[in-house]
Amino acid sequence: MIEDDIHDQLTKAYLEYFKANEAFEKRKSHRTHMSSRSWLRKIRKLSKLRMDEIHETYQAKKQAEKQGKQ
């Protein structure tokens, strides 16, 4: 089985958050409150990983271009 990359995990986490938030808006219970916040924390963690991944990819491309010109 192929493991999802960070982008896919982030997309799935958002969809889960969306469902959890809908449930929270319908009934503002402790469980729905905790679930919504949990998915937001997961999104924050995955967003940071994706930001780093994008930056590393860009830096590698920039470095390769720099070495290609030398």
C-alpha positions as a Python dict, from the first residue, in 0.01 Angstrom:
ca = {
    (1, 'M'): (0, 0, 0),
    (2, 'I'): (131, 343, -95),
    (3, 'E'): (163, 590, 191),
    (4, 'D'): (15, 935, 136),
    (5, 'D'): (255, 1224, 100),
    (6, 'I'): (225, 1526, 328),
    (7, 'H'): (2, 1715, 85),
    (8, 'D'): (-245, 1426, 75),
    (9, 'Q'): (-239, 1392, 454),
    (10, 'L'): (-304, 1765, 486),
    (11, 'T'): (-599, 1745, 247),
    (12, 'K'): (-749, 1450, 434),
    (13, 'A'): (-696, 1623, 769),
    (14, 'Y'): (-881, 1929, 640),
    (15, 'L'): (-1173, 1716, 525),
    (16, 'E'): (-1188, 1551, 868),
    (17, 'Y'): (-1172, 1893, 1034),
    (18, 'F'): (-1455, 2013, 809),
    (19, 'K'): (-1673, 1724, 926),
    (20, 'A'): (-1576, 1779, 1290),
    (21, 'N'): (-1652, 2150, 1263),
    (22, 'E'): (-1993, 2081, 1110),
    (23, 'A'): (-2069, 1850, 1403),
    (24, 'F'): (-1950, 2119, 1647),
    (25, 'E'): (-2172, 2381, 1487),
    (26, 'K'): (-2474, 2150, 1517),
    (27, 'R'): (-2418, 2055, 1880),
    (28, 'K'): (-2159, 2240, 2078),
    (29, 'S'): (-2059, 1952, 2303),
    (30, 'H'): (-1730, 1872, 2471),
    (31, 'R'): (-1665, 1585, 2230),
    (32, 'T'): (-1723, 1792, 1913),
    (33, 'H'): (-1518, 2078, 2062),
    (34, 'M'): (-1222, 1847, 2128),
    (35, 'S'): (-1247, 1679, 1790),
    (36, 'S'): (-1245, 2009, 1601),
    (37, 'R'): (-946, 2135, 1795),
    (38, 'S'): (-762, 1806, 1751),
    (39, 'W'): (-795, 1825, 1373),
    (40, 'L'): (-680, 2187, 1375),
    (41, 'R'): (-366, 2084, 1564),
    (42, 'K'): (-306, 1807, 1310),
    (43, 'I'): (-348, 2056, 1025),
    (44, 'R'): (-102, 2294, 1193),
    (45, 'K'): (157, 2015, 1229),
    (46, 'L'): (114, 1898, 869),
    (47, 'S'): (122, 2256, 740),
    (48, 'K'): (460, 2311, 904),
    (49, 'L'): (595, 1989, 752),
    (50, 'R'): (463, 2087, 408),
    (51, 'M'): (613, 2437, 437),
    (52, 'D'): (951, 2283, 514),
    (53, 'E'): (914, 2034, 229),
    (54, 'I'): (830, 2309, -20),
    (55, 'H'): (1120, 2523, 100),
    (56, 'E'): (1369, 2234, 75),
    (57, 'T'): (1250, 2150, -277),
    (58, 'Y'): (1286, 2512, -384),
    (59, 'Q'): (1631, 2542, -229),
    (60, 'A'): (1747, 2222, -401),
    (61, 'K'): (1623, 2353, -737),
    (62, 'K'): (1794, 2686, -679),
    (63, 'Q'): (2118, 2512, -580),
    (64, 'A'): (2106, 2287, -888),
    (65, 'E'): (2055, 2588, -1114),
    (66, 'K'): (2345, 2766, -946),
    (67, 'Q'): (2576, 2466, -997),
    (68, 'G'): (2461, 2427, -1356),
    (69, 'K'): (2571, 2782, -1437),
    (70, 'Q'): (2922, 2730, -1301),
}
